[in-house]
Amino acid sequence: MIKDIITHNESARPDADIQQRLHADFPQCFNNEGKFDIDKFSSLLKDNVSVINEGYDLNFLGKSYAKLLSTIDTTTIIKPDLEHNSKPENANSENIYISGDNLDALKHLLKSYAGRIKCIYIDPPYNTGTDGFVYNDNFTFSAEELESKLSISSDQAIKILDLTKRGSASHSAWLMFMMPRLQLAKDLLTDDGVIFISIDDNEQANLKILCDGIWGEENIVCIFPRVTKKGGKSSNETAKNHDYVLMYTNNREEADLTGVQHTDKGYCNKDEFYEKRGYYKANQTLDYDSLGYVQTLDYPIVIDNITYYAGGSLDDYQKRQQGEHGRADWGWRWSKGLFDFGMENGFIEVHKGRNGSRDRIYTKTYQNAKIIKSNGTYKVEITDRTKPLSTLEFTDNQYSNDNAKKALDAIMEKGVFEYTKPPQLISRLSQLVNNNEDAIFLDFFSGSASSAQAIMQLNIPVGRRKFIMVQIPDKCSETSEAYRAGYKTIDEIGMERIIRVGRKIKNDNPLFSGDLGFKHYSLYEPTETTLDTLEKFSPKELFANDSILNEFGKESVLETWCVKDGYGFGAKIDTIQLGSYSAYHCGFHLYFINPSLSEDDVVALIDKFNKEGSFNPNKVVIFGYSFTFSQTEMLRKNLTVLKDSKNLPINIEIRY
């Protein structure tokens, strides 16, 4: 477990992930010592690619260190909030809220959600000098270790360590902070997934080049400018009233993008009977001054026992039927067959005349439906009427900081959070992603949880999108409005907002049965004392060490392992009773965490394998600190016999 991770991290190098991918795809380019041969690799490309030494790249102090951080595994433990997660509104929720450093959270998420996140929105620190950003990490590398791992000089290693410890807000520090997080985010996205990143002028240029290096220049979709405020000034000459949203996709050609729905103000009516068609407007009258009389468009219409004639009266209609044109050369816009179909399927409405004026017949234009003719037959086609989203969309004031503040104040106490984004912005961006019912949305700079509110509201009336929010539990200043309102940490504000939004949605939409809860988890870093205990523990101890399990907690070990093994946060875990011993079953894994496993308990396990055909976990995982050497050997030998007798390929893994 933690000890295993620490051992792995000691040998981690910044290019480890790249080397692993190259080895999988180009094994012929590695020698018998496992080292990559760049000359062999170049020879594979030379007939098709011009390999040159010149190129354009973003270099900054700490870039190699940032790469290293993305390859080091996290030593944090996932601690479930048992009281919160057991509440009725949360017990079956698939939404996730993680309190912890987002670098650690992303590494946990990668183990279960790699290639599964459809859309990411983040609002990272802008590095304005006043937004509180300073780089700090809790890694304890020495200068000598960095020299070895990064192949750099002693002076460079000292400069990097100084940058990580003194709380720098330089461009290099900001890039070193962002790079590993964005690299991990890319690996979380689906092949057709999209990431949106808010930023301002302070780091926009650097962020663009950094993202080009991670996603590739060809995978940028666009950069949206966003109006932040209408008034104010930044100097006597200028007023900086905008920032940006960068939009990248993992694969531009395969990106599952769509336009946004038309929102013309004229679409203000709704048919309850035709809900899937969306809103409609009375588009135009059926009357039509044809400029040339067409007999097939001249027919009587009967609606509610009232007969209507093209252009006016019965007298005019009769004259036209006798070859005499009446008052005007009127006709209807639609043919008789089209009208009959439209009338029967809700595309016609009558506006009653006032003060003696005649009734008018209107055709209805729906947002998401139209009449089509195929093989001589009319039918209704349900389709989203979309349009490209203008890059100037977010210059509208509804997406400004003023509106963000109003949206938050409508839910929370006033002034509890600054620098929030309006849910309208995130909702509009999310609509560009052609998300299906099970799409997962991630925000790992969650802040006040505007993203969660946007996704919850997008799900009305029948959506099933899920969100994952990550927020470091930074302390609220004791002089802040948030602290005075009772919030000790930033994540408490975000969680309370989600709770209140869910409550409001339920009150406003009593028939809505979607997911309005969330499960909460905190990331726990073991103490130095615990790490020392882990380091000193020997697998051949005569006695187990209960103190380690007591510190971590059984639930935390289980949650961390289920995420590590690909089952995700909140996976269903069954307790398996083996005599007097409780083991835990999830998917194909059987977990042994508790101490005091006896021979009778192992016999009960073998009986269960033999007698229950549906019980077939193929991997047994043991919490090494809870077991003596003799206990692990007893379990191993019995499972080996089972493998021989029943041909069950059961693998055993001891984790420390």
Secondary structure by P-SEA (a helix, b strand, c coil): caaaaaaaaaacccaaaaaaaaaacccccccccccccaaaaaaacccccccccbbbbbbccaaaaaaaaaaccccbbbbbccccccccccccccbbbbcccaaaaaaaaaacccccccbbbbbccccccccbbbbbbcccccaaaaaaaacccaaaaaaaaaaaccccccaaaaaaacaaaaaaaaaaccccbbbbbbbccccaaaaaaaaaaacccccccbbbbbbccccccccccccccccbbbbbcccccccbbbbbcccccccccccccccccccccccccccccccccccccbbbbbcccccccccccaaaaaaaaaccccccbbbbcccaaaaaaaaacccbbbbbbcccbbbbbbbbbbccbbbbbcccbbbbbbccccccccccccccccccaaaaaaaaaaccccccccccccaaaaaaaaaacccccbbbbbbcccccaaaaaaaaaaaccccbbbbbbbbccccccccccccccccccaaaaaaaaaaaaaaaaaaaccccccccbbbbbbbbbbcaaaaaaaaacccccccccaaaaaaacaaaaaaaaaaaaccccccbbbbbbcccbbbbbcccbbbbccccccaaaaaaaaaaaaccccccccbbbbccccccaaaaaaaaaaaaaaaaacccbbbbbbcc
